[in-house]
Amino acid sequence: SNLDRAVSLIGEKENFLFCGDIDPDSVGSMVSLALFLRLMDKQAAVIFPHGLNENLNYLVNILKHNSIQILKTENEVKNLRNKVDTVIICDTANAKLIPFYSIILEEFIEKSVQVIEIDHHFGADSEAVAEKGIKLFREANATTEIIGELLQNLARKFPETIDPFSQRNILIGLITGLLGDTA
């Protein structure tokens, strides 16, 4: 039921903020879903405060080419406070791994902005980042597997949108995450 709730929420909302741990699985997950949201004529911004390592820079270029905003500073995140209606947290087992978490908490989560958490980590140090919200927590090899399932369901619910699995850059994001987390 959480998957259905996430699909419905994504269909209703227009402006999304992505955050998470900056590793290949998280980054690939954020890029893939943000690209699909752009295909749905929605806005997306992704937090990468220190950019990405040189092995993942191609994903930054994909985001820029598709007019997806990359946020690097606290002020850039704060400037979206009245624009974002959904925060999507990818591949993050706890709040300590999220860049600018205190600002995200204060400016968005505590102000009842909708949150979707997508993660495959389970263990002693794992916890939900937001008390409320939709949690897509599943056993999987990588969060990008869960993103793939979410994309399938979005494509079914919104058939007028281009098939995400026919889009090269979405596939590159998914493959990057899957390979990066299982290497």
Disulfide bonds with the S-S distance in Angstrom:
none
